[in-house]
Amino acid sequence: MAQFGYDVSNTIGPEDVAREMVNLVEQGRYVGGTCLETSVDGSRELGTWNIEPPKELGTKVPDAVLEENYRPM
């Protein structure tokens, strides 16, 4: 992630997401159709209505990264 300008302490890797997906299936706590959000701050089940926005940590792309990645080539 550092190659793209992201602070590694503010990102999660594919291994983290895969681990949460396996837990989602194996633990049996969730019913079919569950939407699970995974971020640096942890995981949470998203409901259908009135969903609280995610916490800032690890959910926003820093402006410097956006500028670097979307600048003309």
Backbone as a chain_set.jsonl record, in Angstrom:
{"seq": "MAQFGYDVSNTIGPEDVAREMVNLVEQGRYVGGTCLETSVDGSRELGTWNIEPPKELGTKVPDAVLEENYRPM", "coords": {"N": [[0.814, -1.189, 0.0], [2.061, 1.146, 0.562], [3.341, 1.888, -1.768], [1.412, 3.205, -3.177], [1.011, 5.453, -1.748], [-0.406, 5.276, 0.601], [-0.811, 5.337, 4.138], [0.36, 2.745, 5.953], [-0.531, 2.028, 8.49], [-3.121, 2.853, 8.468], [-4.585, 1.2, 6.843], [-6.146, -1.839, 5.641], [-5.37, -5.169, 4.753], [-5.836, -7.608, 2.076], [-5.794, -10.051, 3.357], [-6.872, -9.53, 5.873], [-9.517, -8.891, 5.234], [-10.307, -11.31, 4.065], [-10.088, -13.004, 6.283], [-12.157, -12.014, 7.907], [-14.307, -12.64, 6.258], [-14.24, -15.444, 6.277], [-14.738, -15.867, 9.011], [-17.309, -14.845, 9.09], [-18.771, -16.808, 7.762], [-18.084, -19.232, 9.125], [-18.62, -18.851, 11.896], [-21.347, -18.653, 12.226], [-22.982, -16.644, 13.26], [-24.367, -14.86, 11.789], [-27.07, -14.153, 9.547], [-28.241, -15.172, 6.247], [-27.551, -12.856, 3.643], [-26.416, -10.856, 5.123], [-24.677, -7.827, 5.556], [-21.453, -7.026, 6.047], [-19.245, -4.76, 7.359], [-15.828, -4.075, 7.098], [-13.057, -2.601, 8.559], [-10.159, -0.632, 9.525], [-10.805, -0.018, 12.071], [-12.265, -2.166, 12.949], [-14.883, -4.661, 12.637], [-18.315, -4.537, 11.605], [-21.808, -5.219, 11.624], [-23.97, -4.206, 9.116], [-27.065, -2.631, 9.084], [-30.374, -2.33, 7.648], [-31.706, 0.137, 7.503], [-31.107, 3.588, 8.45], [-28.283, 3.609, 8.905], [-25.398, 4.135, 10.706], [-22.747, 6.289, 9.779], [-19.424, 5.156, 8.786], [-16.599, 5.137, 11.039], [-14.001, 7.606, 10.996], [-11.344, 6.638, 10.888], [-9.317, 4.927, 8.733], [-11.185, 4.849, 6.676], [-11.289, 6.849, 4.844], [-9.844, 8.215, 1.96], [-6.775, 9.809, 1.912], [-6.29, 13.24, 0.954], [-3.844, 13.891, -0.313], [-3.107, 11.442, -1.43], [-5.176, 11.013, -3.251], [-4.712, 13.18, -5.001], [-2.178, 12.489, -6.002], [-2.661, 10.0, -7.252], [-4.561, 10.597, -9.181], [-3.51, 12.481, -10.852], [-2.526, 14.026, -13.971], [-0.905, 11.979, -16.416]], "CA": [[0.0, 0.0, 0.0], [2.942, 2.307, 0.611], [3.673, 2.296, -3.131], [0.351, 4.081, -3.657], [0.967, 6.626, -0.892], [-1.248, 5.06, 1.775], [-0.176, 5.051, 5.412], [0.066, 1.335, 6.216], [-1.266, 1.895, 9.75], [-4.516, 3.22, 8.214], [-5.146, 0.342, 5.801], [-6.237, -3.273, 5.905], [-4.982, -5.936, 3.574], [-6.788, -8.625, 1.643], [-5.823, -11.125, 4.354], [-7.809, -9.113, 6.921], [-10.872, -9.024, 4.689], [-10.563, -12.744, 3.913], [-10.293, -13.549, 7.629], [-13.512, -11.637, 8.325], [-15.255, -13.402, 5.438], [-14.257, -16.81, 6.81], [-15.448, -15.791, 10.289], [-18.722, -14.618, 8.781], [-19.368, -18.096, 7.391], [-17.839, -20.306, 10.09], [-19.143, -18.61, 13.24], [-22.785, -18.857, 12.234], [-23.69, -15.578, 13.986], [-25.051, -13.98, 10.853], [-28.016, -14.801, 8.634], [-27.993, -14.899, 4.838], [-27.797, -11.48, 3.22], [-25.769, -9.918, 6.031], [-23.64, -6.954, 5.005], [-20.471, -6.819, 7.099], [-18.233, -3.754, 7.026], [-14.532, -4.331, 7.723], [-12.151, -1.459, 8.441], [-9.079, -0.628, 10.504], [-11.463, 0.114, 13.371], [-12.939, -3.413, 13.287], [-15.978, -5.056, 11.754], [-19.654, -4.33, 12.147], [-22.907, -5.624, 10.765], [-24.751, -3.061, 8.67], [-28.49, -2.897, 9.015], [-31.051, -1.934, 6.42], [-32.076, 1.551, 7.556], [-30.467, 4.457, 9.445], [-26.946, 3.086, 9.186], [-24.446, 5.154, 11.134], [-21.574, 6.307, 8.892], [-18.235, 4.549, 9.396], [-15.663, 6.027, 11.728], [-13.032, 8.216, 10.081], [-10.098, 5.878, 10.815], [-9.194, 3.901, 7.715], [-12.299, 4.811, 5.725], [-11.2, 7.994, 3.935], [-8.589, 8.299, 1.214], [-6.176, 11.123, 2.138], [-6.279, 14.127, -0.213], [-2.553, 13.78, -1.008], [-3.139, 10.2, -2.21], [-6.065, 11.268, -4.385], [-4.025, 14.069, -5.941], [-1.09, 11.741, -6.635], [-3.169, 8.917, -8.1], [-5.42, 11.098, -10.256], [-2.855, 13.554, -11.608], [-2.265, 13.652, -15.369], [0.305, 11.159, -16.582]], "C": [[0.864, 1.26, 0.0], [3.282, 2.797, -0.787], [2.626, 3.232, -3.72], [0.173, 5.308, -2.775], [0.09, 6.477, 0.337], [-0.393, 4.806, 3.007], [-0.592, 3.637, 5.817], [-0.723, 1.151, 7.511], [-2.748, 2.231, 9.584], [-5.173, 2.343, 7.16], [-5.276, -1.091, 6.301], [-5.897, -3.994, 4.612], [-6.034, -6.96, 3.205], [-6.881, -9.787, 2.63], [-6.819, -10.807, 5.462], [-9.254, -9.287, 6.462], [-11.237, -10.499, 4.556], [-10.837, -13.394, 5.265], [-11.705, -13.242, 8.121], [-14.57, -12.395, 7.534], [-15.368, -14.843, 5.933], [-15.01, -16.839, 8.137], [-16.948, -15.633, 10.077], [-19.429, -15.939, 8.5], [-19.264, -19.114, 8.528], [-18.503, -20.093, 11.447], [-20.658, -18.77, 13.328], [-23.575, -17.804, 13.0], [-24.577, -14.75, 13.074], [-25.971, -14.783, 9.941], [-27.643, -14.461, 7.196], [-28.351, -13.466, 4.488], [-27.156, -10.432, 4.108], [-24.707, -9.119, 5.288], [-22.699, -6.6, 6.152], [-19.42, -5.834, 6.614], [-16.953, -4.078, 7.794], [-13.63, -3.135, 7.475], [-11.042, -1.602, 9.473], [-9.662, -0.635, 11.912], [-12.155, -1.168, 13.815], [-14.025, -3.733, 12.278], [-17.305, -4.764, 12.431], [-20.677, -4.778, 11.116], [-23.706, -4.378, 10.402], [-26.21, -3.467, 8.568], [-29.061, -2.453, 7.677], [-31.304, -0.435, 6.375], [-31.271, 2.269, 8.629], [-29.097, 3.936, 9.876], [-26.028, 4.247, 9.551], [-23.234, 5.12, 10.204], [-20.368, 5.666, 9.58], [-17.395, 5.598, 10.101], [-14.618, 6.501, 10.72], [-11.806, 7.332, 9.848], [-10.156, 4.797, 9.744], [-10.309, 3.85, 6.692], [-12.256, 5.953, 4.717], [-9.837, 7.973, 3.245], [-8.018, 9.701, 1.427], [-6.112, 11.938, 0.84], [-4.979, 14.013, -1.007], [-2.51, 12.53, -1.887], [-4.027, 10.382, -3.43], [-5.373, 12.116, -5.443], [-2.925, 13.325, -6.699], [-1.619, 10.713, -7.63], [-4.023, 9.396, -9.268], [-4.803, 12.248, -11.041], [-2.637, 13.091, -13.051], [-0.947, 12.897, -15.489], [1.305, 11.835, -17.465]], "O": [[0.451, 2.307, -0.498], [3.492, 3.994, -0.984], [2.916, 3.973, -4.659], [-0.718, 6.121, -3.022], [-0.14, 7.455, 1.049], [0.635, 4.135, 2.925], [-1.779, 3.371, 6.002], [-1.509, 0.209, 7.62], [-3.549, 1.927, 10.468], [-6.222, 2.708, 6.63], [-4.609, -1.5, 7.251], [-6.118, -3.476, 3.518], [-7.008, -7.157, 3.932], [-7.922, -10.436, 2.731], [-7.527, -11.693, 5.94], [-10.103, -9.77, 7.212], [-12.352, -10.895, 4.896], [-11.722, -14.242, 5.378], [-12.371, -14.109, 8.687], [-15.614, -12.754, 8.078], [-16.465, -15.397, 5.998], [-15.829, -17.729, 8.367], [-17.754, -16.22, 10.8], [-20.554, -16.157, 8.948], [-20.245, -19.781, 8.855], [-18.91, -21.063, 12.087], [-21.189, -19.0, 14.415], [-24.729, -18.045, 13.356], [-25.445, -14.017, 13.547], [-25.691, -15.934, 9.607], [-26.829, -13.57, 6.953], [-29.342, -12.928, 4.981], [-27.331, -9.236, 3.874], [-23.939, -9.666, 4.496], [-23.104, -5.949, 7.115], [-18.783, -6.048, 5.582], [-16.992, -4.325, 9.0], [-13.453, -2.702, 6.337], [-10.997, -2.586, 10.21], [-9.071, -1.198, 12.833], [-12.596, -1.251, 14.962], [-14.077, -3.147, 11.197], [-17.408, -4.746, 13.657], [-20.444, -4.721, 9.909], [-24.074, -3.591, 11.274], [-26.539, -4.524, 8.029], [-28.333, -2.23, 6.71], [-31.137, 0.195, 5.33], [-30.81, 1.656, 9.591], [-28.801, 3.839, 11.067], [-25.901, 5.216, 8.802], [-22.743, 4.041, 9.873], [-20.296, 5.634, 10.808], [-17.473, 6.788, 9.798], [-14.39, 5.846, 9.703], [-11.285, 7.281, 8.735], [-10.95, 3.862, 9.839], [-10.381, 2.901, 5.911], [-13.101, 6.018, 3.825], [-8.809, 7.739, 3.881], [-8.702, 10.687, 1.152], [-5.903, 11.383, -0.239], [-5.003, 14.036, -2.237], [-1.936, 12.561, -2.975], [-3.67, 9.951, -4.526], [-5.437, 11.813, -6.634], [-2.763, 13.515, -7.905], [-1.08, 10.575, -8.728], [-4.188, 8.669, -10.247], [-5.494, 12.917, -11.81], [-2.573, 11.89, -13.314], [0.003, 13.155, -14.749], [2.379, 11.288, -17.713]]}, "num_chains": 1, "name": "protein.A"}
